[in-house]
Amino acid sequence: PPPPPPARCPRRRPQHVVDLRSDTVTQPGAAMRSAMARAAVGDDDYGEDPTVNELQQLAARILGMEDALFVPTATMANLIAVMCHCQRRGAQLMLGAQAHLHVYEHGGAAQVAGVHSQALPDLPDGTVDLEQLELAIREAHGSRYHPCPELICLENTHSSAGGRALPLTYLQQVHLLAERYGLRVHMDGARLMNAAVAQDVEPARIAQHCDSVSLCFSKGLGAPAGAVLAGRRAFVAEAWRVRKLLGGGMRQAGVLAAAARIGLEQAEETLRRDHDNARRFAQGIEELNSPLCSVSLAAVETNIVMVEVKGLSPAELCTDLQAVSEEELAETGHTVSVLLFPWSERTVRAVWHCDVSAHDTELALNKLGFVARKYQEKLAHGQGPSPRSTGEH
């Protein structure tokens, strides 16, 4: 007879939770909280917060830019960049169709900036085809009927591509193409530090191909909030005005800047560990050799692992990984709740960060192995997935 369904533990809390939904879920560590408590502050709107000023100078130096501006979020940083580079309403912005700025920032470029986005197909590595990009620019550049192209936006690392770091040669080619047609280049560098660590280069080597770059502190760097927008001094002066317009002017923001600085100073050590753990997880999935899930090891470059799911829907797999049961306790000796993000129709996403250790990574792998075994046992007893769960059409 088929095995009974695993008994859930409605009153039992998991002994351990491994949260891999995003690198935005981090908690400030002791050093970060101490720095926040001790931060010297002033009115940043008047330019008088010493901790903010120090952070902006440090960020500009790391990114190889003349100046930088501290803002509440990377979404605001990207919108400010678009508004500063595209001051004519109806200007055209070129970017990938799956870019965070295009898909996940509520169309701010259109809603607020009045800028038209020309979305090009993304390649699997997060780039766009340069011939297609040039063709789109050239068609619009010489036409009285097209919106005027003024800006190219890149995302590095590219979230929807699984955290891929854009090749340096590609960045150089995009920059040369932009110069040829008089366009500017902005980089959504929310995870730019991940790219720098993965490519073993200084962040300035990446940013040198851009007119402006944003950098988020509340993802892999582990701060509770904040981002910077960096570029030429005149650009940052205009960005200050747009930040004020958008309601992003902060007062005693040094308490946030202090946390961001700790994250920035510890970035290389933290992110290298995250990348190693993500790689170990991906290798573990490959070693499982389960029909339930698979990964492309070649695509795991930084802290993000995209797991392809077959047999269950991504949401069902996430539910099974989060749930704990008496059967799990009996078989493994503990109960672990693993939180992943159902990314697409056939994919779940796992993201490593400073609050996930190598031990947590092994616990997550073991839980996935447990779920995969239970799935295979069901298949062996003829309890296959329902048609809606197979992902087939």
N, C-alpha and C positions, 0 to 999 in steps of 0.2 A: 504494500500500500504506500501511497505517497506520504512523505513526512508531513507532520502537522505544521502549520505556519508558525514562525518564531513568535514566542510570547513576548509582547512588548512589556516594558517596565513603566507603566503609567505614573507610578509614584517614585520611581528611581531616577535620580539625576545622574547624568554621566559623570564618571570619575574624572574625566579629562575632556576638554573641548579644544579642538584645533580649528581655528577660524582662518580659512584660506579664501574667503570670498573676495577680499581686496586688500591692498596695502594701505587703505584708508582707515582700517579698523584698529590701528595701533593705539596703545596707551603710552603717555609720556613716562619715560623712565625716571629713576631717582635723580640722575645728573641733570636731566632736562627740567624737572620740577624745581630743583634747587636753583638752577639758573634763572628760571622764571620768577621765583620768590625774591632773588637778590637783584634783579635787573634795575639799573638806573633808568628812569623814565622822564619824559618831558612831553610837550605837545607836538606830536609829529606833524600835525597840520601846519604848524609854524616852522617845521624843520628842526625842532628843538629836542627830539628824543635821541639821546646819544646811542642807545642800543640799536635803534632802527638805523641810524646813520652808519654805524659800524657794520651792521649786516649788509646794507646796500653797497658799501665800499668793498667788503669782502666778496660779495656775489659778483660784482662787476669785475673784480680782479680775476676770480676763478673762471668767469665766462669770457674774459678777454675783451670786455666792452668798456666804453668810456664811463657809463653810469648805469645805475639800476634803481628801480622803484619798488618798495614793498607794498603789496596789495593783499586784500583778504583771501582771494582764491585764484587759482590758475585760470578758471573760466573767465574771471574778470580781466586777468592779464591778457588773455587772448583777444577778448573783445576790445580792450583798449588799443592793442596793437593794430587790429583791423581799422578802428576809427582814426588812428593817427596816420596810418599809411594810405587809407582810402578816404580822403576828405571830400571827394565829390560823390554825392548820392547817385546810386546806380552804377558805381564802379564795379568791376568784376574781380572776384577772388577765385583763384584756381587751387583746388585741393582734391584729395582722394575721397571717394564716395563713402568710405567707412571711417574717415577721420573723426576723431572725438569732437573737434570743433564743428564739424558739419552735422553729426548725428546726435550728440549728447549734450549740447549746450543751448538747447531751446531756440536754435535759429537766431541767436543774438545778432549775428552779422546782418541778417535781413531785418529783424524786428527793430533793432535799435540803431544800427549803423546805416541802414538803407543800402547795403551792399549785396550784389547778386553773386551767388556762389555757382561756379561751374564745376560740377563734381565729375571726376574722371575715375575709371575703374582702377581699383587697387590690385597690385600684384601680390602674390602670397607673402613676399618679404616686406610688405608695407610701403614699397615704392610705387610710383606710377610710371607707365611707359613714357620715356622722354620724347619719342617721336610723336605720340598722341598729344603730349603736353605742348610741344612746340606747334603742332598743327592747330590746336585749339587757340593758342595765343596768336598765331599768325592770322588765322581767319578773323578773329575779333579785332586785331591790331589795325588791319587795313580796311575795316568796314565802317560805314556811317550808321549801320543798322544794329550792330552788336554793342553790348555794353563794353566800356573801355577796360581792358585788363590792366590792373595796377599791382596785384599782389599774388604771390604764391605762398601757400601755407603747407608746411611739412610737420609731421608728428614723429617724435623720436624720444624714446622707443615707441613703436606703433602698437597700441593696445589691442586693436582688433586682429592684428596679425600675430598675436601671441607674444608681445614684448620684443619683437625683432628690432635690432639696432640698424639704422640706415647706414649703408656703406659710405665711407668718407669720399670715395670717388664719385658716387651718385650725388652727394651734397655739392661737390665741386661742379659737377656738370649742370645741376639745377641753377647754381649761382651764376655760372657763365651764360646760361640760357636767359636768365632773368636780366642780366646786364645787357645782353644783345637787344632786348626789346624794351628796355627802360622800366622793368618791373622791380619790385622789392621782394625780399624773401623773409617771412616770419616763421620761426620754428616753435611749435607747441612742444616745449621740452619738459613737460610735466615729469617725465622719468629720464631726463637727459643724463643725470648722474649714473643711472643704470647702464646707459649706452657707453659712457666714458669708461666705466669699470669693465664692461664686457670687451671693449675694443682696446683696453689698456692704453688709453690716451688721456691727455689733459682735456677737461671739458672745453677749453678755449679752442682746441683743435677742431672740435665739432662746430662750435658757435661761429667760427671765423667765416663760415660760408653763408651767414645770415645777416640781415640788417637788424633784426631784433630776435630775442628769444625769451620765452617764459620758462620758469623753473618752479615746480611745486614743492613745498616743504612738508605737506601733510600726507604724502604717499610713502615711498620707501625711506625717506629721511625721518619719518616718525614724529614730526611735530604736530600739535593739535590743529594748526591753521596756518595759512599764509602762503604767499608765492612772491616771486619777483619778476619784473619785466625789465630786461636790459637792452641797451642799444647805445646809439650816439647820444651825446649830452643834450643836443637840441631836441631829439626825439623823446628823451625821458622828461624834459621840461614840458613838452606838450602832453605827454602821458600823465603827468601830475594833474593837469587841468581836466583831462578826461576822467581820471579817477575821481576827482571831486564831483564832476557831473553825474557819475554813476553811483554816488553815495559811498565810495570806498575810502574816503578820507577818515583816518583813525586818529585818535588823540594819544593816550599813553600806551602806544602799541608795543613798547619795548618788552612787555611781558611775553608777547608772542614772538617777537624778533629774537629774544634770548633763546627760546626753544628751537627756533629755526637754525640759529647759529650752531647749537650743539649738534643738531642733525647733519648740518653741512660739514662740520669738522670731523664727524665720525662716519661720513658717508662711505668711504672706500672700504673700510673694515666691515661695516654693516651689510653693504650691498654685495660684496664678494661672498659673504656667508649665505645670504639669501639666494644668490645664483647657484652656489654649490648645492644647497638643499633642494632647490627646484630641479636641478639636474639629477640628483639622487632619486627624487620622486619619479621623474620621467623614466629613468633607468629601471626602477622597481616595477613600474607598470609594464614595461617591455618584458621583464623577467617573469611577470605573472602569466603572460601569454594567454590571456583570457579572451574569449569571444565577446565579452561584455564591453571592454574598453581598450583603446590603443592610443599611442602618441607617435608623433614624428620627432625623434630625438634631434634631428638636424635643425628643427625649428625652435628648440629650447635654447635661447641665447642669454636670457636674463632671468628675471624672477617670476615669469608667467609660464604656466603649462596649460595648453589647450588639450583636453582629453576627448577623443571621439567616442561616442557611446552607441552601441548597437544592442538591440533587444529590449531595452528600456528607454523611456524618454529621459532627457537630461533632468527634468524635474523629479521624476521617480527615483533616479539614481541619487539625486541630492537628498531626497526624503529618506532613503534607505541608509545613507551614510550618516545622516544626522540622528536617526533613531537609535535607541539602545534596547537590548533585549536580554532576557534571562539566558537565552541560548548563547548569545555573545559572551556573557559573563562566564558561563559554564565551559565554553570552548577555549576562551582566550585568557580568562582570569581577570579581566577588567572590562569596563564599558567606556568607549570613546565615541564622542560625537564630533564628526568632521563636517564642517560647513564649506560647501563649494557653491559656485554661482552658475546657474543654468544659462549658458551664454547664447546658444542658438538652438536650432531645431535638433542638431545631433551633437552638440558640444557642451561640455562643462568647463569652466575656467577655475584654475587654482593659482593663487598669487601669494608669493612668500614675502615676509616682512620681518621686522626686528623682533616681533613677539612670537615667532615660530622657530623653534630650535631644531637641531638635527634629530633629537629624541622625538619631538612632536612629529617630524616628518616621517620617522619610522612608524609611529603610532598611526598616522594617517594611511600609510601604505598597508599596514596590517589590517586596518579596518576595511580598506578597499578590497584586500584579499579575502577577508571574511565575507563581504557582500558578494564578491564574484563567485566564491564557492557555493553560497546559498543559491545563487542564480543558476549555476550549473547543475546543482542537485535537482532543482525544479525542472530544468530541461530534461534531465535523465528520467524523471518520473512523468514526463508528458505534460508538465505544467508550463507550457511555453508562454511567452508574452502575448498580450492581446494585440490585435492588429494595429490599434492606434499607438502602441508603444514601440513598434519596430522602426519607426522612422522611414518606412518605405511608402511610396505613393504609386 
